[in-house]
Amino acid sequence: MSKLIILSNRVSIPNGKQPSAGGLAVAIQDALDDIGGVWLGWNGERVDTQDEVQFNLLRKDDVEYITCPLTESQYSDYYAGFANNTLWPAMHYRSDLIEYKSSEYEGYQQVNYLFAQKLAEISEPDDTIWVHDYHFLSVAKYCRELGMQNKIGFFLHIPFAPLFIWQRIPCAQQLIEDLCQYDVVGLQTDKDQKVCMQVCASLLKAQKIQQTLLSYHQRTTLIKCYPIGVNPTAIQKAAQQFIDVQDFITRPVELNAAKTIIGVDRIDYSKGLLERFLSYAEFLEQHPEYQQHIQHLQIACPCRLEVPAYQRLFERFKIKIEMINQEFAQEGWQPVECIYEAMKHHHLMQIYRQADVCWVSSIRDGMNLVAKEYIAAQNPSNPGVLILSKYAGAAEYMSEALLVDPNNKTAMINALKTALEMPKQERISRYKQLMKGLKDFDINDWRNAFLNDLQYKTALQDFRFMGMRNVNSIYQNL
């Protein structure tokens, strides 16, 4: 019987010590909980020698979790190096932060080959393989070289870099060739889909068959938008459980007595944290009547501190929070409370429900599931307000939020004031429309849309190169 095998950089191991609140991990877990399968990836551990890189298997319910550690050099080159010092800034339009090293690219390829070998070992010919995110652009190439004819799809959770940025990466053409070894490539937004098609066509001179189909070296790749969703029913259920926020912070936060703003972000330059807190400080200065009556609760998870750009940002962020609290704090009130660690997903949903405003200020974001989860967690009779960066992919699907340019301090300040003062009836009206959108295309719809296209597209693949001239009309329906 065929099975689904998912490959991602990190695997959310059941009963693991670290909570996994990330959108990718939650989305994959939801998909596997529903239909079963295998989840393959790195376990987060590092070892000294290649001999210690051994795969371990854990079974829970209908899911198998297969993980391995990486060597220190693999971690340095593949993860901290090429993936997050080259690809991540490139995909987030930060060409100024790209640091390319050929040795790191080689390490990236070695790890892609490592996981391709494991896929070849554990898969049957009729298994479906779904690869996730920028860490594994080259896995399909190695799978094909190893003789695998499986249906292999790829989903990119982050934005797709435009051509002028790819042209700054020496190995760009090879990576895009590797990407076209997948049967289906999924993107978050229509914009990203168009950019991906343009890059593939320009760098490879690939033939564009339809708006979503490319032909390159006798293989067609379906490149299509699949906006990732959430599970509104499960989130509502989790959010209705009471949580005492005092269990997680050192100072009192009266969520029911004052207006509370919630932010949940990794400390990453793509999230616009400095821009948001500059605006928040200016808001407190311009509107002193809100002092002692609002509080910004920020859950900020440090990450990738081996990368210099992240080290610098973390220090700047901490200094900014301290400055705001020193300038505006009064007896019994602190304007910002920051938690520097991840939280369990169901605890986050409970905090979302109690918060009056959620502030998402991404400078560039593939989707941003915090925005969707916040709406899904709200009390329908008294919902909060979402302030959402227009540069987050979610903005393409959540027009009833307060959309804002995070680089425009005045617009950010005005949006916060509007959110805090929005009448209940307007909050309910906006919430209903936003919630309808979440239910119309939820996490299950996302998974099914991608996997169905992967099945049908691959079924037609053989016919196309057997000389069927009318197959294009079939492809148009994909």
C-alpha positions as CSV (number, residue, x, y, z in Angstrom):
1,M,0.0,0.0,0.0
2,S,1.4,3.4,-1.0
3,K,2.3,5.9,1.7
4,L,3.1,9.6,2.0
5,I,6.7,10.4,2.9
6,I,7.4,14.0,4.1
7,L,10.9,15.5,4.2
8,S,11.6,18.7,6.1
9,N,14.7,20.1,7.8
10,R,13.4,19.6,11.3
11,V,11.0,17.0,12.6
12,S,8.6,17.6,15.4
13,I,9.2,14.4,17.4
14,P,6.3,13.4,19.7
15,N,7.0,14.2,23.3
16,G,10.1,16.1,22.3
17,K,11.6,18.4,24.9
18,Q,11.3,21.5,22.9
19,P,7.9,22.9,22.0
20,S,7.4,23.4,18.3
21,A,5.2,26.4,17.6
22,G,6.4,26.9,14.0
23,G,3.8,27.0,11.3
24,L,5.6,24.5,9.1
25,A,5.8,21.9,11.9
26,V,2.2,22.3,12.8
27,A,1.1,22.1,9.2
28,I,3.0,18.9,8.6
29,Q,1.9,17.3,11.8
30,D,-1.8,18.0,11.0
31,A,-1.4,16.4,7.5
32,L,0.3,13.3,8.9
33,D,-2.1,12.9,11.8
34,D,-5.0,12.8,9.3
35,I,-3.6,10.3,6.8
36,G,-0.5,8.8,8.3
37,G,2.9,8.3,6.7
38,V,6.5,9.0,7.3
39,W,8.2,12.2,8.5
40,L,11.9,12.3,7.7
41,G,14.5,15.0,8.7
42,W,17.2,16.3,11.0
43,N,16.7,15.7,14.8
44,G,18.4,19.0,15.7
45,E,21.4,17.3,17.2
46,R,25.1,17.6,16.2
47,V,27.8,15.0,16.3
48,D,31.6,14.9,15.7
49,T,32.0,12.3,13.0
50,Q,30.1,11.0,9.9
51,D,30.0,7.5,11.5
52,E,27.7,8.9,14.2
53,V,25.1,10.1,11.6
54,Q,22.7,7.2,12.0
55,F,18.9,7.3,11.4
56,N,16.5,6.5,14.2
57,L,12.9,5.4,13.9
58,L,10.0,6.3,16.2
59,R,6.5,5.1,15.6
60,K,3.4,6.8,17.1
61,D,-0.1,6.0,15.9
62,D,0.0,5.9,12.1
63,V,3.2,8.1,11.7
64,E,6.8,7.0,11.5
65,Y,9.4,9.6,12.5
66,I,12.8,9.0,11.0
67,T,15.6,11.4,12.1
68,C,19.3,11.7,12.2
69,P,21.9,14.1,13.6
70,L,24.3,16.2,11.5
71,T,28.0,16.5,11.9
72,E,29.3,19.9,13.0
73,S,30.6,20.6,9.5
74,Q,27.3,19.6,7.9
75,Y,25.5,21.9,10.2
76,S,27.9,24.8,9.6
77,D,27.9,24.4,5.8
78,Y,24.4,23.2,5.0
79,Y,22.3,24.9,7.6
80,A,24.0,27.9,9.2
81,G,25.9,28.4,5.9
82,F,24.3,28.0,2.6
83,A,20.7,27.6,3.6
84,N,20.6,30.6,6.0
85,N,23.5,32.7,4.9
86,T,22.7,32.5,1.2
87,L,19.2,31.2,0.4
88,W,17.3,32.7,3.3
89,P,18.4,36.3,2.7
90,A,18.0,35.9,-1.0
91,M,14.5,34.6,-0.8
92,H,13.6,37.5,1.5
93,Y,15.0,40.1,-0.9
94,R,18.0,40.9,1.3
95,S,20.8,40.7,-1.3
96,D,22.9,42.8,1.0
97,L,23.1,39.9,3.5
98,I,24.0,37.2,1.0
99,E,27.3,35.5,1.9
100,Y,28.1,32.8,-0.6
101,K,30.8,30.3,-0.1
102,S,31.4,27.4,-2.5
103,S,32.4,25.1,0.4
104,E,29.0,25.8,2.1
105,Y,27.2,25.1,-1.2
106,E,29.1,21.7,-1.4
107,G,28.0,21.0,2.2
108,Y,24.4,21.8,1.2
109,Q,24.5,19.4,-1.7
110,Q,26.0,16.6,0.5
111,V,23.1,16.9,3.0
112,N,20.6,16.9,0.2
113,Y,22.2,13.7,-1.1
114,L,22.2,12.2,2.4
115,F,18.4,12.6,2.6
116,A,17.8,11.5,-1.0
117,Q,19.7,8.3,-0.2
118,K,17.4,7.7,2.8
119,L,14.3,8.4,0.6
120,A,15.5,5.8,-1.9
121,E,16.0,3.3,0.9
122,I,12.7,3.7,2.6
123,S,10.3,4.3,-0.3
124,E,8.4,1.9,-2.5
125,P,7.8,2.8,-6.2
126,D,4.2,3.9,-5.6
127,D,5.0,6.1,-2.5
128,T,4.4,9.9,-2.8
129,I,7.2,12.1,-1.6
130,W,6.6,15.6,-0.4
131,V,9.7,17.8,0.2
132,H,9.4,21.0,2.2
133,D,11.3,24.3,2.0
134,Y,14.5,25.9,0.9
135,H,16.8,23.5,2.7
136,F,16.1,20.8,0.0
137,L,16.1,22.4,-3.4
138,S,18.3,19.7,-4.8
139,V,16.8,16.5,-3.3
140,A,14.8,15.6,-6.3
141,K,17.8,15.7,-8.6
142,Y,19.6,13.1,-6.4
143,C,16.5,11.0,-6.2
144,R,16.3,10.8,-10.0
145,E,20.0,10.0,-10.2
146,L,19.4,7.2,-7.7
147,G,16.7,5.8,-10.1
148,M,13.6,6.9,-8.3
149,Q,10.6,7.4,-10.5
150,N,8.3,8.3,-7.6
151,K,5.9,11.3,-7.5
152,I,8.1,14.0,-5.8
153,G,6.6,17.4,-4.9
154,F,8.2,20.4,-3.4
155,F,6.6,23.2,-1.3
156,L,8.4,26.5,-0.5
157,H,7.1,28.0,2.6
158,I,9.0,31.3,2.2
159,P,9.0,33.9,-0.7
160,F,10.7,33.2,-4.0
161,A,13.5,35.5,-4.9
162,P,13.3,37.5,-8.1
163,L,15.6,37.1,-11.0
164,F,18.0,40.0,-10.2
165,I,18.7,38.4,-6.8
166,W,19.2,34.9,-8.2
167,Q,21.8,36.4,-10.6
168,R,23.9,37.3,-7.6
169,I,24.3,33.7,-6.6
170,P,27.0,31.8,-8.5
171,C,25.2,28.4,-8.4
172,A,21.7,29.8,-9.2
173,Q,21.3,28.1,-12.6
174,Q,22.2,24.7,-11.1
175,L,19.7,25.1,-8.2
176,I,16.9,26.1,-10.5
177,E,17.7,23.1,-12.7
178,D,17.5,20.9,-9.6
179,L,14.2,22.5,-8.7
180,C,12.8,21.5,-12.1
181,Q,13.4,17.8,-11.2
182,Y,10.4,18.0,-9.0
183,D,7.0,17.1,-10.5
184,V,5.2,19.8,-8.6
185,V,6.6,23.0,-7.1
186,G,4.2,24.8,-4.7
187,L,4.4,28.5,-3.7
188,Q,2.5,30.5,-1.2
189,T,1.1,33.3,-3.4
190,D,0.2,34.1,-7.0
191,K,3.1,36.6,-6.9
192,D,5.6,34.0,-5.9
193,Q,4.3,31.6,-8.5
194,K,4.8,34.2,-11.3
195,V,8.3,35.1,-10.0
196,C,9.2,31.4,-9.9
197,M,8.0,30.9,-13.5
198,Q,9.9,33.9,-14.7
199,V,13.1,32.8,-13.0
200,C,12.9,29.3,-14.4
201,A,12.2,30.5,-17.9
202,S,14.9,33.1,-17.8
203,L,17.8,31.1,-16.2
204,L,17.1,27.8,-18.0
205,K,15.4,29.0,-21.2
206,A,12.7,26.5,-20.1
207,Q,9.6,26.3,-22.3
208,K,6.4,27.7,-20.7
209,I,3.6,25.4,-21.8
210,Q,0.8,26.9,-19.7
211,Q,0.6,29.6,-17.0
212,T,1.6,26.9,-14.5
213,L,3.6,24.4,-16.6
214,L,7.3,24.4,-17.6
215,S,9.0,22.0,-19.8
216,Y,12.8,21.5,-19.4
217,H,15.0,18.6,-20.6
218,Q,12.0,16.3,-21.3
219,R,10.4,16.8,-18.0
220,T,7.4,19.0,-17.2
221,T,7.1,20.7,-13.8
222,L,3.8,22.1,-12.5
223,I,4.5,25.4,-10.7
224,K,1.4,26.5,-8.8
225,C,0.2,28.5,-5.8
226,Y,-1.1,26.6,-2.8
227,P,-1.7,29.1,0.1
228,I,-1.1,27.2,3.3
229,G,-4.0,27.2,5.8
230,V,-4.7,26.4,9.4
231,N,-7.1,24.1,11.2
232,P,-9.8,26.6,12.5
233,T,-11.8,23.9,14.4
234,A,-8.8,22.5,16.3
235,I,-7.5,26.1,17.1
236,Q,-10.9,27.1,18.4
237,K,-11.0,24.1,20.6
238,A,-7.5,24.7,22.0
239,A,-8.1,28.5,22.4
240,Q,-11.2,28.0,24.6
241,Q,-9.1,26.4,27.4
242,F,-8.1,29.0,30.1
243,I,-4.5,29.8,30.4
244,D,-2.8,31.9,33.2
245,V,-0.3,34.0,31.4
246,Q,1.5,34.6,34.7
247,D,2.9,31.1,34.4
248,F,5.1,32.3,31.5
249,I,6.3,35.7,32.5
250,T,8.0,37.4,35.4
251,R,5.8,40.5,35.7
252,P,2.0,40.9,35.9
253,V,0.1,41.1,32.6
254,E,-3.6,41.9,33.2
255,L,-5.0,40.6,30.0
256,N,-8.5,41.2,31.0
257,A,-8.0,44.7,32.6
258,A,-6.0,46.4,29.8
259,K,-5.7,46.3,26.1
260,T,-3.1,43.7,25.1
261,I,-1.1,43.5,21.9
262,I,0.4,40.2,21.0
263,G,3.3,39.5,18.7
264,V,4.8,36.1,18.0
265,D,8.0,36.0,15.9
266,R,11.3,34.4,15.6
267,I,14.0,37.1,16.0
268,D,14.6,37.4,12.3
269,Y,15.3,40.4,10.1
270,S,12.3,39.4,7.9
271,K,9.8,39.9,10.7
272,G,10.1,43.7,11.0
273,L,10.5,43.6,14.8
274,L,12.7,46.8,15.1
275,E,10.3,48.6,12.8
276,R,7.3,47.6,15.0
277,F,8.8,48.6,18.3
278,L,10.1,51.9,16.9
279,S,6.4,52.5,16.0
280,Y,5.2,51.3,19.3
281,A,7.5,53.7,21.2
282,E,6.4,56.6,19.0
283,F,2.8,55.6,19.7
284,L,3.3,55.8,23.4
285,E,5.0,59.2,23.1
286,Q,2.3,60.6,20.8
287,H,-0.6,59.1,22.8
288,P,0.3,59.3,26.5
289,E,-3.3,58.5,27.4
290,Y,-2.6,54.9,26.5
291,Q,0.3,54.6,28.9
292,Q,-0.6,52.2,31.7
293,H,-3.6,51.0,29.6
294,I,-1.9,48.8,27.0
295,Q,0.8,46.3,27.0
296,H,2.7,44.6,24.2
297,L,3.3,40.9,24.9
298,Q,6.0,39.7,22.6
299,I,7.0,36.1,22.2
300,A,10.4,36.3,20.5
301,C,12.3,33.2,19.8
302,P,16.1,33.7,19.2
303,C,17.3,31.6,16.2
304,R,20.4,31.0,14.0
305,L,22.7,32.8,16.4
306,E,25.6,31.2,14.6
307,V,24.9,33.6,11.8
308,P,26.4,37.1,12.4
309,A,23.3,38.9,11.0
310,Y,21.1,37.2,13.6
311,Q,23.5,37.9,16.5
312,R,23.5,41.6,15.6
313,L,19.7,41.7,15.3
314,F,19.2,39.9,18.6
315,E,21.4,42.4,20.5
316,R,19.7,45.4,18.8
317,F,16.3,43.9,19.6
318,K,17.0,43.4,23.3
319,I,18.4,46.9,23.6
320,K,15.3,48.4,21.9
321,I,13.0,46.6,24.3
322,E,15.0,47.7,27.3
323,M,15.0,51.3,26.1
324,I,11.2,51.3,25.7
325,N,10.6,49.9,29.2
326,Q,13.1,52.3,30.7
327,E,11.6,55.3,29.0
328,F,7.9,54.6,29.6
329,A,7.6,52.2,32.6
330,Q,5.6,53.4,35.6
331,E,4.9,51.9,38.9
332,G,2.9,48.7,38.3
333,W,3.1,49.0,34.5
334,Q,5.7,47.9,31.9
335,P,4.9,48.6,28.2
336,V,6.6,45.5,26.8
337,E,6.9,42.0,28.2
338,C,9.1,39.8,26.2
339,I,9.4,36.0,26.4
340,Y,12.5,34.7,24.7
341,E,11.5,31.1,24.1
342,A,9.1,29.0,22.1
343,M,5.7,28.1,23.6
344,K,3.5,25.0,23.1
345,H,1.1,25.5,20.3
346,H,-2.1,25.2,22.3
347,H,-0.8,27.7,24.9
348,L,-0.3,30.2,22.1
349,M,-3.8,29.7,20.9
350,Q,-5.1,30.5,24.4
351,I,-3.1,33.7,24.6
352,Y,-4.3,34.7,21.1
353,R,-7.9,34.5,22.3
354,Q,-7.2,36.8,25.2
355,A,-5.3,39.4,23.2
356,D,-7.1,42.5,21.8
357,V,-4.7,43.1,19.0
358,C,-2.2,40.9,17.0
359,W,0.5,42.9,15.3
360,V,2.3,41.2,12.3
361,S,5.0,43.5,10.8
362,S,6.9,41.3,8.4
363,I,9.2,43.0,6.0
364,R,8.8,39.9,3.8
365,D,7.0,36.7,4.6
366,G,5.9,33.7,2.6
367,M,2.5,33.5,4.4
368,N,2.7,34.1,8.2
369,L,0.5,31.6,10.0
370,V,0.5,33.7,13.2
371,A,-2.0,36.0,11.4
372,K,-4.3,33.1,10.5
373,E,-4.0,31.4,13.8
374,Y,-4.8,34.6,15.7
375,I,-8.1,35.0,13.8
376,A,-9.0,31.3,14.2
377,A,-8.5,31.6,18.0
378,Q,-10.8,34.5,18.5
379,N,-14.1,34.7,20.5
380,P,-16.7,35.2,17.8
381,S,-18.8,37.5,20.1
382,N,-15.8,39.7,21.0
383,P,-12.9,39.2,18.6
384,G,-9.7,41.1,18.5
385,V,-8.1,43.0,15.6
386,L,-5.4,41.9,13.3
387,I,-2.8,44.4,12.1
388,L,-1.0,42.7,9.1
389,S,1.9,43.8,7.0
390,K,1.0,44.1,3.4
391,Y,4.3,42.3,2.6
392,A,3.2,39.1,4.3
393,G,1.8,36.5,2.0
394,A,-1.3,36.3,4.2
395,A,-2.2,39.9,3.1
396,E,-3.1,38.5,-0.3
397,Y,-5.9,36.5,1.4
398,M,-6.8,38.6,4.4
399,S,-7.9,42.0,3.1
400,E,-10.3,42.6,6.1
401,A,-7.3,42.9,8.4
402,L,-5.7,46.3,8.9
403,L,-3.1,46.1,6.2
404,V,-0.1,48.3,6.7
405,D,3.4,49.1,5.4
406,P,5.8,48.3,8.3
407,N,8.4,50.7,6.9
408,N,5.9,53.6,7.3
409,K,6.0,54.6,11.0
410,T,3.0,56.9,10.7
411,A,0.9,54.2,9.1
412,M,1.9,51.8,11.8
413,I,0.9,54.2,14.6
414,N,-2.4,55.0,12.9
415,A,-3.2,51.3,12.5
416,L,-2.5,50.6,16.1
417,K,-4.8,53.4,17.2
418,T,-7.5,52.2,14.9
419,A,-7.2,48.7,16.2
420,L,-7.4,49.7,19.8
421,E,-10.4,51.9,19.2
422,M,-12.3,49.8,16.7
423,P,-16.0,49.4,17.7
424,K,-17.2,45.9,18.6
425,Q,-19.5,45.7,15.6
426,E,-16.8,46.4,13.1
427,R,-14.5,43.9,14.8
428,I,-17.1,41.2,14.5
429,S,-17.8,42.1,10.9
430,R,-14.1,41.9,9.9
431,Y,-13.7,38.7,12.0
432,K,-16.5,36.9,10.2
433,Q,-15.1,37.6,6.8
434,L,-11.6,36.6,7.8
435,M,-12.8,33.4,9.5
436,K,-14.8,32.5,6.4
437,G,-11.6,32.7,4.4
438,L,-9.8,30.4,6.8
439,K,-12.6,27.8,6.6
440,D,-13.0,28.0,2.8
441,F,-9.3,26.9,2.4
442,D,-8.0,25.3,5.5
443,I,-5.0,23.1,6.2
444,N,-6.7,20.0,4.8
445,D,-7.7,21.8,1.6
446,W,-4.0,22.9,1.2
447,R,-2.7,19.4,1.6
448,N,-5.3,17.8,-0.6
449,A,-4.9,20.4,-3.4
450,F,-1.2,19.8,-3.5
451,L,-1.2,16.0,-3.3
452,N,-4.1,15.7,-5.8
453,D,-2.1,17.8,-8.3
454,L,1.0,15.8,-7.7
455,Q,-1.0,12.6,-8.4
456,Y,-2.7,13.9,-11.6
457,K,0.2,15.8,-13.0
458,T,2.5,12.7,-12.7
459,A,-0.2,10.5,-14.2
460,L,-0.2,12.7,-17.3
461,Q,3.6,13.0,-17.4
462,D,4.2,9.8,-19.4
463,F,1.4,10.6,-21.9
464,R,2.9,14.0,-22.8
465,F,6.1,12.5,-24.0
466,M,4.4,9.6,-25.8
467,G,3.3,12.1,-28.5
468,M,-0.2,13.0,-27.2
469,R,-0.8,16.3,-28.9
470,N,-4.0,17.1,-27.0
471,V,-2.6,16.7,-23.6
472,N,-2.2,20.4,-23.1
473,S,-6.0,20.8,-22.8
474,I,-5.9,18.3,-19.9
475,Y,-3.1,20.2,-18.2
476,Q,-5.1,23.4,-18.3
477,N,-7.4,22.0,-15.7
478,L,-4.6,21.5,-13.2
